[in-house]
Amino acid sequence: MTDVDRTRYVLPEGENEQIFREEIVPAELTGTRQDQPIAVIVSGQTGAGKTSITTLATQALAGRGEPVNINLDTYKPYHPKYDELMRADDTTAGAYTSIDGHRWMEAAEAYAIEQRFDIVLESAMRDPRDFEEPAARLRAAGYRVEVPVVAVHESMSRLGALDRYLQQVQAFGQGRMIDRGIHDACYRGVVRAAVGIDADRLATAVFVVRRDAHVVYSNQLDSTGQWKRTPGTPQAVTGERDRAWTEQESLAFAATVARTRRRIEQLPGPGRVEPLQELGAIADLARPLLHPAADTAVHRALGPLWAADASKLPVSTAAARGRSTTHTVPPAVRSPQQHRPTGPTGGPQAPGQPHRRHSR
């Protein structure tokens, strides 16, 4: 998918603007005007588990009025050819509609700022356009910007993305497949953006969280615009990503591997090969973090399919670890305190899936 010509189905500027004005605004961008608006940018690589955190943020902000959710995946289906492209090849449809999707996303952000709505925005942090630039615009517009960063190991996010794709295929006959290169760029981008948060004070408050919204690190600016604590967001992200998993977390991972394997078994024969290769590579990446109690469960979950297509699975622990995109940052914060600060949104700043009132 990395060779896809993303400009192939780009809409004329006038048509793009018309769809935004006539379809997206009335369906997706109604909110409550605020004197002191808040923006929550739920961040993490694709598959990290941002949806549940977005839900929490949206619910917390709803106590102030109606916030708007801004998410690239909400806008792509407004492209007139989206359904056709999904039927033709669900692995490339997202790339073909990404340029128009980004234009709509940026227009939605500008509209929400103009209306002074509270905003919940999801960012995969792939590049500055995804995080640093919108965060800076929101800060400049007078928003309180809160950034929960969902920190999970790459094996967990790749498994999440694969399982979600297979769920979609099972339910709808097609799904949104995440390109490996995009995932890895986002994984690296989270650390880049975390460095920027600390250095450039792109957030009023930052939280590094697990998928269950447990806060492992937090910091916020004081009245003079300086961090209250010694900043250590990238160290907290990498430390949380690379920590050994508890027995409960490991068994939950094994259960997801087993569920994903069962979904792969339901695919047509040739369609199993690539997902199975990915599942095997994911399991190898996770092995150093697994609690011993779950190691056998993972191997048992992979067993039948692994044996069936073993000759087609060029995966080994060494090779898989060599493909790891984990980047280590020198620890400035040795052991982030685990706590649950209560912010202006009334709870952990982490939060969920864009509210979709319209589907094309």
Residue pairs with C-beta under 8 A, 6 or more apart in sequence:
1 91
1 92
1 95
1 177
1 179
1 181
2 179
2 181
4 92
4 95
4 96
6 95
6 96
6 98
6 99
7 99
8 96
9 79
9 81
9 85
9 96
9 97
10 99
10 100
11 19
11 79
11 80
11 100
16 100
16 103
16 104
17 107
19 78
19 80
19 104
20 103
20 104
20 107
20 108
23 78
23 358
24 75
24 78
24 104
24 107
24 108
25 111
27 357
27 358
28 68
28 69
28 74
28 75
28 108
28 354
28 356
28 357
28 358
29 68
29 108
29 111
29 112
29 115
29 117
30 66
30 68
31 65
31 66
31 67
31 68
31 112
31 115
31 117
31 118
32 64
32 65
32 66
32 67
32 117
32 118
33 65
33 115
33 116
33 117
34 64
34 65
34 116
34 117
34 118
35 116
36 142
36 144
37 116
37 117
37 118
37 119
37 142
37 143
37 144
38 61
38 64
38 118
38 119
38 143
38 144
38 145
38 146
38 344
38 345
39 118
39 119
39 120
39 121
39 138
39 143
39 144
39 145
39 146
40 57
40 61
40 119
40 120
40 121
40 146
40 147
40 148
40 345
40 349
40 351
41 121
41 122
41 123
41 131
41 134
41 135
41 138
41 145
41 146
41 147
41 203
42 50
42 53
42 54
42 57
42 120
42 121
42 122
42 123
42 148
42 150
42 350
42 351
42 352
43 50
43 122
43 123
43 124
43 125
43 131
43 147
43 148
43 149
43 150
43 190
43 193
44 50
44 124
44 125
44 149
44 150
44 151
44 152
44 157
44 190
45 124
45 125
45 154
45 157
45 183
45 186
45 187
45 189
45 190
46 124
46 157
46 161
46 178
46 182
46 183
46 186
47 156
47 157
47 158
47 159
47 160
47 161
47 162
47 164
47 178
47 183
48 150
48 151
48 152
48 156
48 157
48 160
48 211
49 150
49 152
49 156
49 157
49 160
49 211
50 122
50 150
50 351
50 352
51 352
51 353
52 211
52 212
52 213
52 350
52 351
52 352
53 148
53 150
53 209
53 211
53 213
53 350
53 351
53 352
54 69
54 71
54 120
54 122
54 350
54 351
54 352
54 353
54 354
55 351
55 352
55 353
56 213
56 347
56 348
56 350
56 351
56 352
57 120
57 146
57 148
57 345
57 349
57 350
57 351
57 352
58 67
58 69
58 120
58 351
58 352
58 355
59 351
59 352
60 345
60 346
60 347
60 349
60 351
61 67
61 118
61 120
61 345
63 346
64 118
65 118
66 117
66 118
67 117
67 118
67 119
67 120
68 108
68 112
68 117
68 118
68 119
68 120
69 119
69 120
69 121
69 353
69 354
69 355
70 105
70 108
70 109
70 112
70 119
70 120
70 121
70 122
70 354
71 105
71 121
71 122
71 353
71 354
72 98
72 101
72 102
72 105
72 122
73 101
73 176
73 354
74 354
74 356
75 100
75 101
75 104
75 105
75 108
76 82
76 93
76 94
76 97
76 98
76 100
76 101
77 83
77 359
77 360
78 100
78 104
78 360
79 85
79 97
79 100
79 101
81 96
81 97
82 93
82 97
82 360
83 360
85 92
85 93
85 96
85 97
86 93
86 174
87 174
90 169
90 174
90 175
90 176
90 177
91 177
91 179
93 176
94 176
95 179
102 129
106 134
109 119
109 121
109 134
109 137
109 138
112 119
113 119
113 137
113 138
113 141
113 143
119 138
119 143
120 351
120 352
120 354
121 134
122 354
123 130
123 131
123 134
123 193
124 130
124 186
124 189
125 131
125 186
125 189
125 190
125 192
125 193
126 182
126 185
126 186
126 189
127 185
127 189
128 196
130 189
131 189
131 193
131 196
131 202
132 193
132 196
132 200
132 202
135 145
135 147
135 197
135 202
135 203
136 200
136 202
138 145
139 145
139 202
139 203
139 204
144 204
144 205
144 344
145 202
145 203
145 204
145 205
146 203
146 204
146 205
146 206
146 207
146 343
146 344
146 345
146 349
147 197
147 202
147 203
147 205
147 206
147 207
147 349
148 206
148 207
148 208
148 209
148 213
148 348
148 349
148 350
148 351
149 190
149 194
149 206
149 207
149 208
149 209
149 233
149 237
150 209
150 210
150 211
150 350
151 190
151 208
151 209
151 210
151 216
151 236
151 237
151 240
151 241
152 160
152 210
152 211
152 240
152 241
153 241
153 242
153 285
153 286
153 289
153 326
154 183
154 184
154 187
154 241
154 285
154 324
154 325
154 326
155 253
155 282
155 283
155 285
155 286
155 289
156 253
156 286
157 183
157 187
158 180
158 183
158 278
158 281
158 282
158 285
159 253
159 256
159 257
159 260
159 279
159 282
159 286
160 256
161 178
161 183
162 260
162 275
162 278
162 279
162 282
163 256
163 259
163 260
163 263
164 175
164 176
165 175
165 176
165 177
165 178
166 175
166 260
166 263
166 264
166 267
166 275
167 175
167 263
168 174
168 175
168 176
169 175
169 263
169 267
170 263
170 266
180 278
184 325
187 325
187 326
188 325
188 327
190 237
191 234
191 237
191 238
191 327
191 329
193 202
194 233
194 234
194 236
194 237
195 233
195 234
195 329
196 202
197 203
197 206
197 233
198 227
198 231
198 232
198 233
198 234
201 221
201 225
201 227
203 221
204 220
204 221
205 218
205 219
205 220
205 221
205 341
205 343
205 349
206 218
206 219
206 220
206 233
207 215
207 217
207 218
207 341
207 348
207 349
207 350
208 215
208 216
208 217
208 218
208 233
208 236
208 237
208 240
208 336
209 215
209 216
209 348
209 350
210 216
210 240
213 348
213 350
214 338
214 340
214 348
215 338
215 339
215 340
215 341
215 348
215 350
216 236
216 239
216 240
216 336
216 338
217 232
217 233
217 236
217 240
217 333
217 336
217 337
218 339
218 341
219 227
219 228
219 229
219 231
219 232
219 233
220 227
220 228
220 341
220 343
221 227
221 228
222 228
230 332
230 333
231 332
232 332
232 333
232 336
234 329
235 329
235 330
235 331
235 332
235 333
235 336
236 333
236 336
237 329
238 326
238 327
238 328
238 329
239 331
239 333
239 336
241 326
242 289
242 326
242 328
243 289
244 289
244 291
245 253
245 289
245 290
245 291
245 294
246 291
247 291
247 293
247 294
249 291
250 289
250 290
250 291
250 293
250 294
250 295
251 291
251 293
251 294
251 297
253 286
253 290
253 294
253 298
254 290
254 294
254 297
254 298
254 301
255 297
257 279
257 282
257 283
257 298
257 301
257 302
258 297
258 300
258 301
260 275
260 279
261 279
261 301
261 302
261 304
261 305
264 272
264 275
264 276
264 279
264 305
265 272
265 304
265 305
267 275
272 305
272 309
273 309
273 312
276 305
276 306
276 309
276 312
276 313
277 312
277 313
277 314
277 315
279 302
279 305
280 302
280 306
280 313
280 315
280 320
281 315
281 320
281 323
283 298
283 299
283 302
284 315
284 316
284 317
284 319
284 320
284 321
285 320
285 321
285 323
285 324
286 298
287 295
287 298
287 317
288 321
290 298
306 313
340 348
341 348
343 349
